[in-house]
């Protein structure tokens, strides 16, 4: 068997910088969550078709792991991938909640790609894997690079490591799912015209702990939070002082206290 962990992430800050070619551009600090991860395992089994266990309720064609499998096949044309998955199934041990702003689906797909690259000896470097991953989702390049902390910009494809250890974080995911596409649609409709890039100048060079201690305001730190509140009004009843909002939601996080 072959196994890899797929960690969650939080966005220390997330600023939308514009909109072009049908997609939003951003500047964000992504941070890996050390103690929350899914586990991807390739288990020996004879399979007539590509098989995923552990993602019940998600159609195979919608599963980011399946999309990663198809993208690797299309980009490499490597028959070893097809052959390998006639003799192995993918088993996902899920712990990261979905529609939570923690990047679970993207992290699973990225971990899958890294493990396939290893076990099938594809010899793709990180930048090549990242370029393929970016065709599946904007968060994949961060997870493929596997940095503990990084500044992410552009459409998500520009990933620059930030020299800091992951912070000890406490997470709270309310019983509300935020659809990423709806949140971004709301942002474009209601908030895009009012973005002010000057409000976050220099943030990419400030350590994450200092940012959270200095700003201490989810609205200022995460441009998607107001759009998420429009999409999921019940979120407001779960918001608490001192907690921050990750990605398009619905997870809140704060620094753990000893």
Buried (B, 14 or more C-beta within 10 A) or exposed (E): EBEBEBBBBBBBBBBBBEBEEEEBBBBBBBBBBBEBBBBBBBEEBEEEEBBBEBBEEBEBEEBBBBBBBEBBBEBBEBEEBEEBBEEBBBBBBBBBBEBBBBBBBBBBBBBBBBBBBEBBEBEBEBEBBBBBBBEBBBBBBBBBBBBBBBBBBBBBBBBEEBEBEBBEBEBEBBEBEBBBEBBBBBBBEEBBEEBEEEEBEEBBEBBBBEBBEEBEEBEEBBBBBBBBBBBBEEBEEBBEEEBBBBBBBBBBBBBEEE
